[in-house]
Amino acid sequence: MSAHQELAAALRELEATLRATDQWRMAKPDPIAFESIEPFCADTMALPQWLRFVFIVRLETLVETRAPMPAKCDVAPAVEAWLAQSGVGGVERLMLIQAVKTIDRLVTEN
């Protein structure tokens, strides 16, 4: 399996995890929210919105075009911090963190 295929599978797993933890159903942010210069669009989106409408979309485009992987991906610490602040715990928390860590690893190692 190629690196792009592995990443595609990991993105599908992240989507499934977001759905399973009820973090998927949300309104698409206003177009201006995407113009944020803050990391993870923290000033204009909740982290699950950023994951769904920015992170997943950008990496899916990378997969579809077979573009080179970024040099580094380190999103899991932000997800962990957001989950801690939001009170998401238990199995849901572990599932989300693991799904993002897998993507971080795949991107960074390729």
BELJOBEL-V611064 format. One record per residue. N is the residue number from 1. SS is DSSP state (2 for helix, 1 for strand, 0 for the rest). PSI is psi in whole degrees, -180 to 180 (999 if undefined). D_LAST is the distance of its C-alpha to the last C-alpha in whole Angstrom. Layout:
BEGIN
n:N ss:SS psi:PSI d_last:D_LAST
n:N ss:SS psi:PSI d_last:D_LAST
END
This chain:
BEGIN
n:1 ss:0 psi:133 d_last:13
n:2 ss:0 psi:164 d_last:10
n:3 ss:2 psi:-39 d_last:7
n:4 ss:2 psi:-38 d_last:9
n:5 ss:2 psi:-41 d_last:12
n:6 ss:2 psi:-42 d_last:11
n:7 ss:2 psi:-41 d_last:10
n:8 ss:2 psi:-43 d_last:13
n:9 ss:2 psi:-41 d_last:15
n:10 ss:2 psi:-36 d_last:14
n:11 ss:2 psi:-40 d_last:15
n:12 ss:2 psi:-38 d_last:18
n:13 ss:2 psi:-41 d_last:19
n:14 ss:2 psi:-45 d_last:19
n:15 ss:2 psi:-46 d_last:21
n:16 ss:2 psi:-39 d_last:23
n:17 ss:2 psi:-43 d_last:23
n:18 ss:2 psi:-39 d_last:24
n:19 ss:2 psi:-46 d_last:27
n:20 ss:2 psi:-29 d_last:28
n:21 ss:0 psi:12 d_last:29
n:22 ss:0 psi:37 d_last:30
n:23 ss:0 psi:9 d_last:28
n:24 ss:0 psi:-41 d_last:27
n:25 ss:0 psi:110 d_last:31
n:26 ss:0 psi:161 d_last:32
n:27 ss:0 psi:145 d_last:33
n:28 ss:0 psi:134 d_last:30
n:29 ss:0 psi:155 d_last:31
n:30 ss:0 psi:150 d_last:33
n:31 ss:2 psi:-35 d_last:31
n:32 ss:2 psi:-27 d_last:32
n:33 ss:2 psi:-29 d_last:30
n:34 ss:2 psi:-10 d_last:27
n:35 ss:2 psi:1 d_last:28
n:36 ss:0 psi:145 d_last:28
n:37 ss:0 psi:0 d_last:26
n:38 ss:0 psi:147 d_last:26
n:39 ss:2 psi:136 d_last:23
n:40 ss:2 psi:21 d_last:22
n:41 ss:2 psi:39 d_last:25
n:42 ss:0 psi:-25 d_last:27
n:43 ss:0 psi:-11 d_last:30
n:44 ss:0 psi:-11 d_last:30
n:45 ss:0 psi:152 d_last:29
n:46 ss:0 psi:154 d_last:28
n:47 ss:2 psi:-42 d_last:25
n:48 ss:2 psi:-34 d_last:25
n:49 ss:2 psi:-45 d_last:26
n:50 ss:2 psi:-45 d_last:23
n:51 ss:2 psi:-47 d_last:21
n:52 ss:2 psi:-48 d_last:22
n:53 ss:2 psi:-11 d_last:23
n:54 ss:2 psi:-63 d_last:21
n:55 ss:2 psi:-57 d_last:17
n:56 ss:2 psi:-44 d_last:17
n:57 ss:2 psi:-45 d_last:19
n:58 ss:2 psi:-42 d_last:16
n:59 ss:2 psi:-32 d_last:13
n:60 ss:2 psi:-39 d_last:15
n:61 ss:2 psi:-42 d_last:16
n:62 ss:2 psi:-44 d_last:13
n:63 ss:2 psi:-48 d_last:12
n:64 ss:2 psi:-37 d_last:16
n:65 ss:2 psi:-2 d_last:15
n:66 ss:0 psi:37 d_last:12
n:67 ss:0 psi:159 d_last:11
n:68 ss:0 psi:147 d_last:8
n:69 ss:0 psi:148 d_last:6
n:70 ss:0 psi:159 d_last:8
n:71 ss:0 psi:-32 d_last:8
n:72 ss:0 psi:145 d_last:9
n:73 ss:0 psi:125 d_last:10
n:74 ss:0 psi:62 d_last:14
n:75 ss:0 psi:-27 d_last:16
n:76 ss:2 psi:-42 d_last:17
n:77 ss:2 psi:-37 d_last:20
n:78 ss:2 psi:-39 d_last:21
n:79 ss:2 psi:-44 d_last:22
n:80 ss:2 psi:-45 d_last:23
n:81 ss:2 psi:-44 d_last:26
n:82 ss:2 psi:-43 d_last:27
n:83 ss:2 psi:-40 d_last:27
n:84 ss:2 psi:-44 d_last:29
n:85 ss:2 psi:-31 d_last:31
n:86 ss:2 psi:-8 d_last:32
n:87 ss:0 psi:12 d_last:33
n:88 ss:0 psi:128 d_last:31
n:89 ss:0 psi:-171 d_last:31
n:90 ss:2 psi:-143 d_last:31
n:91 ss:2 psi:-40 d_last:29
n:92 ss:2 psi:-45 d_last:28
n:93 ss:2 psi:-48 d_last:26
n:94 ss:2 psi:-41 d_last:24
n:95 ss:2 psi:-46 d_last:23
n:96 ss:2 psi:-45 d_last:22
n:97 ss:2 psi:-44 d_last:20
n:98 ss:2 psi:-41 d_last:18
n:99 ss:2 psi:-43 d_last:17
n:100 ss:2 psi:-38 d_last:16
n:101 ss:2 psi:-38 d_last:14
n:102 ss:2 psi:-44 d_last:12
n:103 ss:2 psi:-46 d_last:11
n:104 ss:2 psi:-47 d_last:10
n:105 ss:2 psi:-47 d_last:8
n:106 ss:2 psi:-44 d_last:6
n:107 ss:2 psi:-48 d_last:5
n:108 ss:2 psi:-37 d_last:6
n:109 ss:2 psi:-12 d_last:4
n:110 ss:0 psi:999 d_last:0
END
